[in-house]
């Protein structure tokens, strides 16, 4: 019984850790609408990519098909190692849409 309770506690801690990443990412994505130095957007790519990977793993564990696809695409789009270069006018709606997707992701965790 003790191991079962520890397992539940560890799972909640893991989910809370991921939720903190998601919340940080949401604020940063909405903040990206403003003008920032280029370093902000590089940091945003890293945070968004890492958060998308974490959510995708959770989606695979919970077998949520739409989240698997959406967050794998998000990971590719925000990949900082092989960046996709788009204009600012294209990134702004993508940032807002991605922030909304992260808000939905909090509900599935």
C-alpha positions as protocol buffer text, in pm:
chain_id: "A"
residue {
  index: 1
  type: UNK
  ca { x: 0 y: 0 z: 0 }
}
residue {
  index: 2
  type: UNK
  ca { x: 287 y: 235 z: 79 }
}
residue {
  index: 3
  type: UNK
  ca { x: 440 y: 191 z: -269 }
}
residue {
  index: 4
  type: UNK
  ca { x: 104 y: 266 z: -429 }
}
residue {
  index: 5
  type: UNK
  ca { x: 73 y: 593 z: -235 }
}
residue {
  index: 6
  type: UNK
  ca { x: 429 y: 687 z: -326 }
}
residue {
  index: 7
  type: UNK
  ca { x: 352 y: 615 z: -690 }
}
residue {
  index: 8
  type: UNK
  ca { x: 51 y: 846 z: -683 }
}
residue {
  index: 9
  type: UNK
  ca { x: 251 y: 1118 z: -508 }
}
residue {
  index: 10
  type: UNK
  ca { x: 536 y: 1089 z: -760 }
}
residue {
  index: 11
  type: UNK
  ca { x: 290 y: 1110 z: -1049 }
}
residue {
  index: 12
  type: UNK
  ca { x: 132 y: 1425 z: -903 }
}
residue {
  index: 13
  type: UNK
  ca { x: 476 y: 1582 z: -853 }
}
residue {
  index: 14
  type: UNK
  ca { x: 568 y: 1501 z: -1212 }
}
residue {
  index: 15
  type: UNK
  ca { x: 241 y: 1652 z: -1340 }
}
residue {
  index: 16
  type: UNK
  ca { x: 293 y: 1965 z: -1128 }
}
residue {
  index: 17
  type: UNK
  ca { x: 645 y: 2002 z: -1270 }
}
residue {
  index: 18
  type: UNK
  ca { x: 508 y: 1981 z: -1625 }
}
residue {
  index: 19
  type: UNK
  ca { x: 227 y: 2224 z: -1543 }
}
residue {
  index: 20
  type: UNK
  ca { x: 481 y: 2483 z: -1424 }
}
residue {
  index: 21
  type: UNK
  ca { x: 662 y: 2449 z: -1757 }
}
residue {
  index: 22
  type: UNK
  ca { x: 332 y: 2487 z: -1941 }
}
residue {
  index: 23
  type: UNK
  ca { x: 236 y: 2799 z: -1745 }
}
residue {
  index: 24
  type: UNK
  ca { x: 578 y: 2955 z: -1810 }
}
residue {
  index: 25
  type: UNK
  ca { x: 542 y: 2873 z: -2177 }
}
residue {
  index: 26
  type: UNK
  ca { x: 191 y: 3023 z: -2197 }
}
residue {
  index: 27
  type: UNK
  ca { x: 309 y: 3354 z: -2051 }
}
residue {
  index: 28
  type: UNK
  ca { x: 612 y: 3361 z: -2278 }
}
residue {
  index: 29
  type: UNK
  ca { x: 405 y: 3284 z: -2589 }
}
residue {
  index: 30
  type: UNK
  ca { x: 154 y: 3559 z: -2513 }
}
residue {
  index: 31
  type: UNK
  ca { x: 446 y: 3788 z: -2433 }
}
residue {
  index: 32
  type: UNK
  ca { x: 602 y: 3716 z: -2771 }
}
residue {
  index: 33
  type: UNK
  ca { x: 341 y: 3942 z: -2931 }
}
residue {
  index: 34
  type: UNK
  ca { x: 545 y: 4239 z: -2803 }
}
residue {
  index: 35
  type: UNK
  ca { x: 884 y: 4337 z: -2944 }
}
residue {
  index: 36
  type: UNK
  ca { x: 1171 y: 4168 z: -2761 }
}
residue {
  index: 37
  type: UNK
  ca { x: 1542 y: 4116 z: -2828 }
}
residue {
  index: 38
  type: UNK
  ca { x: 1622 y: 3816 z: -3047 }
}
residue {
  index: 39
  type: UNK
  ca { x: 1748 y: 3620 z: -2743 }
}
residue {
  index: 40
  type: UNK
  ca { x: 1394 y: 3612 z: -2601 }
}
residue {
  index: 41
  type: UNK
  ca { x: 1267 y: 3429 z: -2906 }
}
residue {
  index: 42
  type: UNK
  ca { x: 1552 y: 3179 z: -2895 }
}
residue {
  index: 43
  type: UNK
  ca { x: 1474 y: 3111 z: -2528 }
}
residue {
  index: 44
  type: UNK
  ca { x: 1105 y: 3084 z: -2621 }
}
residue {
  index: 45
  type: UNK
  ca { x: 1191 y: 2818 z: -2881 }
}
residue {
  index: 46
  type: UNK
  ca { x: 1379 y: 2613 z: -2620 }
}
residue {
  index: 47
  type: UNK
  ca { x: 1106 y: 2638 z: -2356 }
}
residue {
  index: 48
  type: UNK
  ca { x: 825 y: 2567 z: -2604 }
}
residue {
  index: 49
  type: UNK
  ca { x: 1008 y: 2273 z: -2759 }
}
residue {
  index: 50
  type: UNK
  ca { x: 1088 y: 2114 z: -2423 }
}
residue {
  index: 51
  type: UNK
  ca { x: 733 y: 2168 z: -2297 }
}
residue {
  index: 52
  type: UNK
  ca { x: 586 y: 2021 z: -2616 }
}
residue {
  index: 53
  type: UNK
  ca { x: 803 y: 1711 z: -2576 }
}
residue {
  index: 54
  type: UNK
  ca { x: 689 y: 1670 z: -2214 }
}
residue {
  index: 55
  type: UNK
  ca { x: 323 y: 1702 z: -2314 }
}
residue {
  index: 56
  type: UNK
  ca { x: 368 y: 1462 z: -2607 }
}
residue {
  index: 57
  type: UNK
  ca { x: 512 y: 1201 z: -2370 }
}
residue {
  index: 58
  type: UNK
  ca { x: 212 y: 1249 z: -2140 }
}
residue {
  index: 59
  type: UNK
  ca { x: -20 y: 1215 z: -2439 }
}
residue {
  index: 60
  type: UNK
  ca { x: 147 y: 884 z: -2531 }
}
residue {
  index: 61
  type: UNK
  ca { x: 114 y: 759 z: -2173 }
}
residue {
  index: 62
  type: UNK
  ca { x: -255 y: 853 z: -2162 }
}
residue {
  index: 63
  type: UNK
  ca { x: -318 y: 756 z: -2528 }
}
residue {
  index: 64
  type: UNK
  ca { x: -462 y: 1094 z: -2633 }
}
residue {
  index: 65
  type: UNK
  ca { x: -425 y: 1088 z: -3010 }
}
residue {
  index: 66
  type: UNK
  ca { x: -496 y: 1453 z: -3093 }
}
residue {
  index: 67
  type: UNK
  ca { x: -241 y: 1571 z: -2835 }
}
residue {
  index: 68
  type: UNK
  ca { x: 23 y: 1336 z: -2973 }
}
residue {
  index: 69
  type: UNK
  ca { x: -6 y: 1484 z: -3321 }
}
residue {
  index: 70
  type: UNK
  ca { x: -44 y: 1848 z: -3214 }
}
residue {
  index: 71
  type: UNK
  ca { x: 251 y: 1853 z: -2977 }
}
residue {
  index: 72
  type: UNK
  ca { x: 483 y: 1661 z: -3207 }
}
residue {
  index: 73
  type: UNK
  ca { x: 409 y: 1925 z: -3473 }
}
residue {
  index: 74
  type: UNK
  ca { x: 464 y: 2198 z: -3212 }
}
residue {
  index: 75
  type: UNK
  ca { x: 797 y: 2040 z: -3120 }
}
residue {
  index: 76
  type: UNK
  ca { x: 906 y: 2046 z: -3484 }
}
residue {
  index: 77
  type: UNK
  ca { x: 783 y: 2403 z: -3537 }
}
residue {
  index: 78
  type: UNK
  ca { x: 965 y: 2542 z: -3231 }
}
residue {
  index: 79
  type: UNK
  ca { x: 1275 y: 2322 z: -3260 }
}
residue {
  index: 80
  type: UNK
  ca { x: 1573 y: 2544 z: -3168 }
}
residue {
  index: 81
  type: UNK
  ca { x: 1833 y: 2311 z: -3323 }
}
residue {
  index: 82
  type: UNK
  ca { x: 1680 y: 2316 z: -3672 }
}
residue {
  index: 83
  type: UNK
  ca { x: 1477 y: 2638 z: -3662 }
}
residue {
  index: 84
  type: UNK
  ca { x: 1198 y: 2719 z: -3903 }
}
residue {
  index: 85
  type: UNK
  ca { x: 1224 y: 3084 z: -4003 }
}
residue {
  index: 86
  type: UNK
  ca { x: 895 y: 3264 z: -4054 }
}
residue {
  index: 87
  type: UNK
  ca { x: 801 y: 3632 z: -4065 }
}
residue {
  index: 88
  type: UNK
  ca { x: 688 y: 3811 z: -3750 }
}
residue {
  index: 89
  type: UNK
  ca { x: 337 y: 3845 z: -3893 }
}
residue {
  index: 90
  type: UNK
  ca { x: 322 y: 3465 z: -3923 }
}
residue {
  index: 91
  type: UNK
  ca { x: 471 y: 3392 z: -3581 }
}
residue {
  index: 92
  type: UNK
  ca { x: 228 y: 3610 z: -3384 }
}
residue {
  index: 93
  type: UNK
  ca { x: -85 y: 3401 z: -3464 }
}
residue {
  index: 94
  type: UNK
  ca { x: 117 y: 3080 z: -3423 }
}
residue {
  index: 95
  type: UNK
  ca { x: 234 y: 3192 z: -3079 }
}
residue {
  index: 96
  type: UNK
  ca { x: -122 y: 3274 z: -2972 }
}
residue {
  index: 97
  type: UNK
  ca { x: -258 y: 2946 z: -3110 }
}
residue {
  index: 98
  type: UNK
  ca { x: 20 y: 2751 z: -2938 }
}
residue {
  index: 99
  type: UNK
  ca { x: -52 y: 2926 z: -2607 }
}
residue {
  index: 100
  type: UNK
  ca { x: -418 y: 2825 z: -2638 }
}
residue {
  index: 101
  type: UNK
  ca { x: -314 y: 2466 z: -2710 }
}
residue {
  index: 102
  type: UNK
  ca { x: -100 y: 2469 z: -2396 }
}
residue {
  index: 103
  type: UNK
  ca { x: -399 y: 2594 z: -2197 }
}
residue {
  index: 104
  type: UNK
  ca { x: -594 y: 2294 z: -2328 }
}
residue {
  index: 105
  type: UNK
  ca { x: -300 y: 2067 z: -2243 }
}
residue {
  index: 106
  type: UNK
  ca { x: -319 y: 2164 z: -1876 }
}
residue {
  index: 107
  type: UNK
  ca { x: -665 y: 2014 z: -1870 }
}
residue {
  index: 108
  type: UNK
  ca { x: -549 y: 1674 z: -2002 }
}
residue {
  index: 109
  type: UNK
  ca { x: -268 y: 1632 z: -1750 }
}
